[in-house]
Amino acid sequence: MRNTVVEAARFLASRADEPIVLGDVADHVGYSPFHLARAFERHLGMPPGHFLAAHRFQRAKRLLLASDLRIIDVCHEVGFTSVGTFTTRFTAAVGRSPLEFRRLPTLLADAPPEPVLVPGGAPRGGTVSGSVRLSPAALAALGSFPAVYVGLFPRQSARGIPVSGALLGDTGDFVLTGIPPGTYWVLAAALPALADAEAQLVPGQTVSGAAAEPMHVSAVSLRHHREILLDARPDWAPPVVVALPPLASPATEPLVATAGP
């Protein structure tokens, strides 16, 4: 079944700018929409609609930085028909509005990201510690100085502002604190630290990873431990759409989600 899901993901990623629906993908792989949707989320950690939107937003990010297209034109180029819907969903996923995202290279040029820990909104909440290591393919894609971001999210995809997050230093170890009760995923991504702002905001290849299991935080403050392997992902894989560099820039206010899922 995983091969079928991968084929469906490839089909969606290659047609992200088209008015495609779940039935089109189901017909392509020969499954019912219901069964395909369930298998898709089970294997890739997100519904087909979120997967499609992630690829659309990633393309929108490229267009916003590499062209002078108006927001409404970017909206139509990536398969949305309503600029209001596009702007709302882009902001929720990326953590910045399209206009704010377009301005980020200037902001980051003056204040590049620095190692930082931004705790969650519960001072007596849970804590998660762990370590991140990069595969040989990830190191080859990033060069000698990767910038590793770790965040806590209520879903198995990095969308919006993390509940708690950090840009790591040299060790690859992390401790996230102040976590409210709830169920979360520890997700991580790496960017080429020596690249310019545009290449960090929209990297040429996704390097990401996630803890093997979600973390359940209770009202009692406890420490959880997670280990994460970052690897270079294929072109069809879901991109990391959240704008990571401004989360660690000293020119921006520390941002974390203020509530649990």
N, C-alpha and C positions, 0 to 999 in steps of 0.2 A: 504493500500500500504506500510505503514511503516514496517509491519511484513514481507513483501516480501523483502524489502531492508535489514532488519536485517538478514534474512536468507541468502541473497546473500553475505552480509558482513561476516557472519560466514563461509560460504563456501570458500570465498577468503582467509580469515585469516588462515583457517586450511590447505590450500593448497598453501601457499605463496612460498614454495620452489619448486613447480612444474611448468612446462611450460604451465600455464593456460592462456586462452584468454577469452575475454568478452562473446563470444558465448557459452563457457562451463558454465558460470554462468547463462546466460539467459536460457539455456536449463534446468538447475537445478531448477530454480524457475518458469519456464513456461511463460516467457515474452520475447518479442522481444529485441534484444540488444539495439536498439534505445530507446525504452521506459524505459528499465531498467536503462540505463545510465543516462537519464534525472531524473528519480525518485531518483536514488542513490545520485546524486549530490545535489538535492533539500533537501533531508533528512539528509545527512551526511556532506555536505559542501565541498565535493571534488569528482572528477570523480573516477570511479572504478580503473583505472590505477594508480592514485596517492595513493589510499588506499592500493592497492596491494604492490606498491613500498615501502610505509611506513613500512609495516610489514616485508618486505624483509630487509630493512635497519636496523630495530630494531634487527632482528636476526643476521645480519652482525655485529652489534655493540657488541652483546654478544660474538660472535665467535672471534672477534678481541681482546677482553679483556680476554677471558677464555681459549684460545687455542694458539698454536704456528703456526697455519695454515698460509701459504703464502697468500698474498692478492688475487692472482689468484684462490687459492683453496676456499677462502671465497666467492669470486665472484660466483663460480660454485655451492657452497653449497646452496646459497640463490636464485638460479634460473636465474642468468644472464649468458650469453654465452660469452660476450665480456668484458674483464677486463677494457678496456678503457671506455666503456659506463658505467660500474659499478662505476668506480672511479669518473667520471665526475658527475654522478647523485647523488652518495653518498655525495660528497663534497658540491654540491648545496643544498641538503636537510639538511645535518647534520651541515654544516658550517665549517667542518674540513675534510681533506682528510683521507682515511682509515689509512694511516701511522701516520698522526698527531693524529688521534683519539686514536690509540693504545698507544701513548706516554702520553696521558692526565693524567692517574693516578699518574705518577711520578711528573708531573708538579703540580697537585692539592695537592699532599701530602706536598709539600714545601710551597704552597701558596693557601690555601683553599679559597672558595668564601667569599666575604664580601658584606654587603649591599652597593648598588651603583645605581646611575642614570646615564645612558648614553643618552644624548640628540640626537635628529636627526640632519640632516645636514643643516637645515634652521634656522638660529638664530632668525629670525623674524617670524617663522612659527607658526603653530597652537599648542595648548596645550590640552591635555586630562588628566583629573583627575578622580579619582574614588576610589572604595574600593573593597577589596576581602574578602570573608568569606568562610570558609570551612565547608562542611557538616559533620555530625557525622561519616559517613562512611569514608570520607577523613581523618579525624583526627585519626580514628582507624587504617587506613592503614599506616599513616606516623609517629605516635608517638607524643610525646609532643612538639617537636621542628621542625615544618615544615619550609622549605625554599621556599618562594613563589616568583616566577619569573613572571613578567608581560612584555609583548612586543607588539609592533604594527607591524602587518604584512599585506601585500597587498592581501592576500587570507585568507580564513577561515581555515587555517591550519598552524601550526608553523613549517615552513621550512626555513632553511638558517638563515641569520642574520636579526634581527629585525630592523625596521626603527628607533625605539627608544625603550629602554628597561630599566628594573630596577630589582634588587633583593631587596625585601622589608625588612624593619625593623620590629619592633614588632607590629606596629599599623594596618597593612593591608591596609593602604591608599597609594595611588600613584599619582604622577604627571609626565607625560611624556611631554617633550617640544621639540621645534625645528622641528616640523613636516612639511614636504613639502606638497604642495597641492596634493590632491589625495583622494582615497577611501581606508580605512583600516579597519582591524578587531583588536580589543583589545583581546588578548588571554593570558591566564595565566596557569601556571602549578606549582605544588608543589612537592618537593623532601624531603626525610628524611634527615634533616640537620646533624644528628649525625651519619649517616651511612658512610661507607668508600667511597672512590672516585668511585670505580666500581659500587656500589649500587646506587650512585647518577647519574652516567652516563647512566646506564641501570637499572632503578628501577624495582622492581618486579611487581608493579601495577601502572598503569597510573592514576594520579590524575590531572585533568585538567578542564578547563572551558573557556567560551567565552562570550563576551558581546552579548546581544540579537540581536543587529542590527549593521551593519557596521557604520563607522564614515566617514563623508564627510568633508574634510578639504579644504577650499578655500584659495585664496591668502591673504585674510585678517586674521590676527591672532585672533582667537577666542578660548575660553575655552569650551571644551566638557566634559561631565560627563558620566561615565559608571560604572555600578556595575556588579560584576562577582561572581558567586557561583562556587566553585571548588568541584568536586565530584569524588569518586572512579569509574573508568570506567571498564566495563567488558573486558574480555580477547580479544574479537573480535574487540573492538573499536579501532579506529586509534591511534597509539602511538604518543607521542611527539618525533619526530626524531631529532630535533635540539639539539645540545650539549649545555645545559644550564650552567653548572658550570663554564666552562672557560670564559664565557661572564662576570662573576663577579669576576674572580680571579685577584689579583693585579700583578700576574706574566705575564699576557697577556695584550696586547694593547686593549683599549676599542674598541669594534667592533659594528658598526651599518651599515646598508645599506646606501649607499651614494646617492641613487636616489629613487624616488617614483616608483610606479608600472609601 
